[in-house]
Amino acid sequence: MSDPVGHQGPAASGPASADGGPGAPENVEYRVAHLQERLAAEELGELGVRAEVRAGAIALTGTVPSAQCRETVLRVAREELAGLTVHTDVVVAEATRPDRAEEL
């Protein structure tokens, strides 16, 4: 399952520049690292989501415990990665009780 989060074209600030300007690859790596830091440190405390740079886009993958948690992760990703192409595959873990006893 994949759905875009703020799925936009290349960085809004323009193409990557060799001088370390706004579109430089280092800036993208910094933004990804800052996203992961926010996910781990804020009220979410989410360590089950990974963000990686792949083929010029950001891949956001992982499993979260609830739909509300997933929405929060996607909101934070939109804030931190605005202007970048982001592909998401963040799923909600099934946490319902079994409907019958397990047979051993």
N, C-alpha and C positions, 0 to 999 in steps of 0.2 A: 504494500500500500504506500503510495507516494502522493503527497499533495504539496503544492508550492506554498511557501511562506514568503509573502512579499516578493514573489517570483518576478524578478525584474531582470533586465539585461545587464550588461557590464556595469561596473561601478559608476555611479552617477557623476563622479568627479573626473571621469575620462580614463583613457588607457593608462596602463602601468608606465611609470617613468623611472629612468635610471637614477634620478637624483633623490629618490625616496619620497617623492611627492605623494599626494593623497591617494593615487591609484596604484602605488607601488605594492609588490607582493608582500613586503614586510608589513605593510599596513594591514593587509588582509589577515595575515597570520596573527598579528597583534589583536585584531578585532575578534577572531575566533577564540584566542586564548582568553580574552576579556569576557566573552560570552560564557565559556566554561567556568571561569572564576565566579561569575554572577550566579550561574545555575547551582554551583556548589555552596556558595556563601550566603545567599539570601534566604528568605523564609522557605524557599523550596527545598534546599539541601539536596538537590537532585544530582546524583552521581552516575545514574544509569543511562545518561544521554551523552553521545559523543558528537563532536563537530569536527569535520575534517575538510581540508581543501582537496578537491578531486576534479581534475580536468577543468580548472578555471571556475568551478562553482563550489558551493559549500554543501556538504552532505551532512544532514542532521539525522542521526539514527539512535535507536534505543527503545527501552521499555520503561513505562512509568506506571504508578499504582492506580491512577484514577484519570477520568476524563478532564476533571478540573486541573489536575497537575499538567496534563498534556497541553491544555489551553494556555496555562501560565508559561510553559516552556516555549510554545510558539510565539506568544506575545513578547517575551524577552528576546527571542531570536530576531523577531521583526525590528525591535528597537536597536539591538546591537549590530545587525547586519543589513540595515537599510541601504538600498542601492546595489546590493550584491545578489547574484542568482543563488537561491537556496532551494535544495530539494530535501523534503522531509520524509522520514520513515520512522516516526515515533508512534509506537503502539501502546495501548492500555493493557496491562496484565489482567488476565481473567482471575478475579478474586471471589467468585461466588462459591457457595458451599456445594459439594457434590449432591446429586439428587438421590443417590443410593449408596449403600455401604460398599467399601472396597472388599473384593474377594481375594483372599490370600491362598 
